Amino acid sequence: MNLIAIVINHHNACVELREALHLNADEAVQFIGKIKNKIFTEGFVLSTCNRTEIYGFPAAPSISGGDVEKALIEFKGVEAHHDNFNFYQGSEALAHLFSVISGIDSMIVGDNQIYHQVKDAMLLTEENGFSGFLMKRIFDTALRTGKRAINETLINEGAVTISFAAVQLIEKIFSGLSKKNALVIGAGETGEIAAKHLRERGIGSLSITNRTIERGEKLALKLGADIIPFDGFKNRLHEFDIILSATSSKDFILNADDIKSAMKKRGYSPMVLMDIAIPRDIDPNSKKIDYVFYHDIDSLNIIVEQNLQKRKAEIPKVKEIIDEEVKAFISWYGSLEAGPTIKNLRDLFEQVRAEEVEKNINRFSEDDREKLEIITKRIINKLLHHPTVELKKIVELNGSKSDDAAEKINIIRNIFGMDKPKE
């Protein structure tokens, strides 16, 4: 199978180069237009913050991965070295794609976002007419592989980011968040991710405070949260069961006395403090106060590392699934025969013939209608005679398991749109 994959990712390129070669949705569509039918007959373009990958079936035997590499570099107008790219072919290209969608090739092992990113990229590819008979089959197999990894292993179980670890720990402390009030201090990337996790986990009430009020308001609007002015949030600490802080302050934002005062006003109802800032935002002496549950980034890192190790232990199980799916695909590919395509082609022509006869049947007399059926069927048989003979020759000359035979059959199926969804 002559599937080619050209890959630049976090394994072989720095973040600056990955950013420079990243394709947003509009650029991906433009790039597909650039390589479609010129370099690849059909293919797939995936681009995320950590990778840009292009898969496809060459439009000519002389085309190689280097042609795709050159096209991408010219399209983005950047300088990149050949060593920054990895090249895969055939079953290795398949296995790599399946590793990506399963999350075992991600910077964070078991990343559950990548499945949806790959799925979205596949939809974009299909919408722009870049996927044919073979690519669609690859898509189906890749999606099934990703689902199997999720359902049959623990590859994406447990928190492996500080923000998510903090929220999961809060959930364990309170046994549910639906009746709890939370305050997130800081509307930067870390604070935003933590706030999103809180919202997704069903927090009862969510409030945001940030030094720059505009940024805080923007995040609050996005998450349906309340905004609290930064210069007055300390006066309202007692209202919250959960305080999660993630700012870039050089000094403590909350000291132990601030927490003591809030706890008195709360009647010492339990409060969770999650300090996920570097350097810390909350005085660690706060953990000495009764009914205060304090955690900083060090304690959360222990949880993250434990979960990462558990995920890494699942990698061999995911690889077994990938091996199974690659072998199944290669077996299917090798079994491609002319017979089913000949039948599909005849069925397609017969459907068109029957529809047109039915539309125009009333224009003919009763005596001529039988003749119309016979004549139109003869026309179809004559039109299909040569293609049928040639399809059979493909297999006889090349063998049903040859790449050449499979590619020619694939071309015929694409030309006549045999695998397009019925309208």
N, C-alpha and C positions, 0 to 999 in steps of 0.2 A: 504494500500500500504506500503510495507516494505522498502521503500527508506530510507537510512541512510546518514546523513551528519555530518562530523567531522570538526570543524572549530576552527582555531586559528587566531586572528586578532587584530587590534588596540584597540578593546574594552576589551580584556581579557589578553593581553600579552604585555610586554615591547618591545621596538624596538630591543634590543639585542637578545631576544628569537625569535622574528619574523624573524630576519636575519638568525639566526642559523637554523631555520626550513624551510627556503625558498628553493624551488626547482627550479633550472633553467631548461631550456628545456631538456637538456640531462638527468638530474636527474629525471625529471618528467617521461621520457620514461623508465628509469631504475626502478623507483618506480612502475609504471604501471605493468611492467613485474613481480615485486615481489608480487603484490596483486591480479593480474588477475587470475581468476579461483580458487585461493586459499582462498581469503577473499571475493572478489566480483566477481560475474559472469559478470557484466558490470558496468561501473562507469565513473567518471569524476574527473580530478585533476586540480585544479586552484591554482596558486601560484604567488602572486605579492609582491611588497615591504611591503604592509600592511596586507596581509592575505595569509594563506595556507589553502585550503579547499578541502576535499575529499568526494565525493558522490558515492553511489553505492548500488547495490542490493546484499545482503548476499548470499554467495555460500552454506551456510548451516544455519538451524534455530538457531544453537548455537552461531553463530558469532554476535558480538556486536560492537559498536563504540569503545570500549576499545581495541579490537583487532587491529583496524586500527591505533588508537593512538600509541599503542605499536610498530606496524610495522614502523610508521613514525619516532618515536624517535630512534629506533634501526638503521634504515636506515641512519639517519643523525648523529648518534653517539653523541647526546646531552642529557642533563638532562632537563626534563620538568615535571611540576606537573599536575596532573589530572585537577586541577582547572583552568589551563590555556586554557583548551579546552571547547568549547560549542558543545553540541550534539543535533541534530534535527532528527525527524523521520516523515515519511509520508508526509502529507500536510504541516507540519511546515518546513520540509526540502525544499520542493518546494518553499514555500513562502520566505524562506531565500535566496535561489538562485535568485529568481525574484527580491528581494530587492537589492541584490548585483548588478545585471546587470542594474538595473534602476538607480543606483547611490545614493539611499537614505541610504545605509549602509556604504557609504564611509566616510573617515576622512573629506574630503571636500564634503559637500552635493551637489549632482548633478554632480559629477566628470564624465566628458564625456569620459575619457580614459578607464574606467572600462568596458564599453560595448565592446570595441575592444579587451581588454585583455581577457574577458570571451570568446569571439568568437574565438580568436586564440587558447585558451586552449581547446575549443571544437574540433577544427580542429585537434589539436595534439592528442587528445583522439581518434578521429575517425581513424586517420592515423595509430594508433597503435592497432587497433582492440579491443578497450575497450568499444565501444558503440554498443549496440544492439537495438532491436526493441523498448524497453521502453525508453532507454536513448536518442535515436534519437528523439523520440517524445517530451521528456523533453527539449532537445536542441531547437527544433523548437518553442516550447511554450515560452521558456526563451527569445529567440531572438525577438519574436513578442512582448513580454511584454516590453523589453527594448526599442524597436522602438516606441511602443505606449506611453511610458513615455516621450520620446523625442518629439514626434509629437503632443501629446494631452495635454501636460502640459508645464510649464515654468521652469521645474526642473533644466535645465542646461543653463538657460539664465543669462547673465550678468557676468562680471568678478569677480572671487572670489579668485584670487591670485594677489599679488602685481604686478608681472611682466605683467600679462595680463591686469590688471586695468590701468597700465601706458600706455600700447599701445592703449587700447580703448580710453583713454582720449586724447592721441595725435591725434588719428583719428578724434575725435570730434572737436578739435581745428583747424585742417587743412582741414577738410572735404575731406579726401582722402590722400593717401601716395604715389601714383604712381610717383609723380614728386618731391618728397622730398629726401633729403640726411640725413642719420642718422649715428651718431657715438656712438658705445657702448664702454664704458670704463670699463674694467674688463671682464675676460673670465671664471670666476667661474660659479657655477651652476646657480645663479640668473641671471648673465649677459647673459649666454648662452640661458636660457629660454626666456629672453626678446628679444634677437637677433632673436631667432627662430620665436617668435610671429611677430616681425617686418617683417621678410621675408615672413611669411605666409600671412600677411595682404598686401603684394604687395609693400613694400617700394621700391622707385626708385633706391637708391644707399645705400649700407650698408658698414660701415667700423668698424674695431675692433682695439682697442689698449689695451695692457696689459703689466704689469711690466715684466712678464716672456714671452719673445717673442715666445718661442716654443709653449706654451699653446695658445697664441693668434693666431698663425699661424694655429694651428690645428683646432680651431673653425672657422677661416676665410675660410679655405679650405672646411670644412664641409658645410658651408652656402653660399659659393660662394661670400664671402665678401673680401674687401681690408684690408690689415694689415698696421697699422701705428705704427712706433716705439714709445714707450712710452715717451722717452726723447724729442720728438719733436712734439707731438700731439697738444700742446697748440698753436703752430704757425699756425695751420690749423683749429682752432675752427670756424673761420668765414665762412668756406666752408659748414658748416652743419646747417640744419634747426632744427634738433633734436639732443640733446645730452642726452644720458641715461647712468647714472653712477651707477655701482654696484661693488665696490671694498671692500676690508677689511682694508682700510687705517685708521689709527687713527686720521689723520689730514685732513683738506680740501685739495682736489686735485686741485680744481678750486676756486679762490677767486673772489670777485666782480670786481676787476680791470681786471682780465683775461676776464671776460664776457663783460665789458665795451669796452675793446680794440677790441674784436671780433665783437661787434655790430657796432662799428664805421666803421670797414672794410666792414661790410655787408650793410652799408648804412641804418642801423636800420630796415632791413627786419626782420620780426618776427622770434623768436627763442624759441623753447620749451626745457626746462631743466627738466629732470626727475631724481631725486635723490632717488634711491631705496636702498641705502646703510645704514647700521647701524654700527658705527656712520656715519653721513652725509659726503658726498664727496664734495658737492658744498655749498659755502657760501650762506645762505638763504637771505642775503642782496641783492643778485642778482635779487630778484623779484621786487626791487624798480626801476630797470632800465627799461626804456621805451621799449615796444614791446618784453619784455621777459616774457614768461609764465613759472613760476617756481612751481614745486610741489615736495614735499618730501613724505616720507613713511607715515607720519601722515595723510596728506590729502588723500592719496590713501587708507589708512585703512578705512576711512569713507565710501568711495565708495564700498570697499570690504564688509564691514559689512552690508551696505544697501542691496547689492545684495544677501548676504547670508540669510538675513531675508526674502527676496522675495522668495528665493528658499525653505526655510523651510516652508513657507506658502503653497507651492505646494505639500508637502509631503502627506497630506490627499488624494489629487487627485491621486497621484501615488499609494497609498495603495489601493484605490478603484479598480484601474486597476489590481493590483496584486491579489486582492481577486477574481475578475472576472475570471482571467486566471487560478488561482488555482482551483476554482470551476468547470470551464470548463474541466480542465485536469482530475480531480477526476471523473467527470461525464463520460468522455470518457473511463477512466480506468475501471470504474464499468460496462461499457457496452460491454467490451471485451467478445466476444462469440466464441464458437468453429466453428460456421457456416462459417464465412469468412475465417478462417484458413484452414478448410477442403477444401473449394473451391480453395484457393491459392495453397494448396499442390497438389491437383489434376491437376490444370492448369500447375504447374511446371513440374510434371511428364509427362503430356501429351505433353508439349513443347519438353522435352528431347526425348520422344518416336518418335514424328513426325519428329524431326530433324534427328535422326538416321535412321529412315525408308527412308527418302528422300535421305540421303547420299548413302544408299545401295540398293535402289529400282531397279537399273539397273542390279543387280546381280541375280534377280529373273525373271522368265518368266511371261508373261501377266497373265497366269492362277494362278500363285502362289502369285501374288501381293495382291489380295483381301484376301487371306488366311493370308498373312503376317500382314495385318492391323488387322484382327480379333485376331490373336494369340498374337500380341504385346499388344493390348488393354486388352485382358484377363489377361496377365501377370501384367500389371499396376493395374488392378482392384483387383487382388489377393494380390499384394504387399501393396495396400492401405487399404484393408478391415480392418485389425486389427487396424492400426493407427486411422482410421475413427471411429471405434467402441469405442476405448479408449478415443478419443477426446470428443465424445458425453457423455461418462460416466463421464468425468471430470466435466462437467457442471451439469449433473444430480445429481451427488453425492455432489458436493461442492457449486453449485449455481454460476451463471455467474458473480456475483459481489464479489466472494471471492478472496482474494490475492492468495490462492493456485491455483485456476483455472487460473487466469491471468498469474501467474509465469510459470505454465506448458505450457500454450499456447505460452508464450514468448520463452521458451526453444526450443520448436518445430520450431518456426519461425527462431530462431537463427541457429539451426542445419542445416536447409535446405536453409539458406541464403535468405529467402523470402523478406527481406527488404533492401538488398544490392542494390546499384545503378546498373542498367543494363549496361553492357559494350557495 
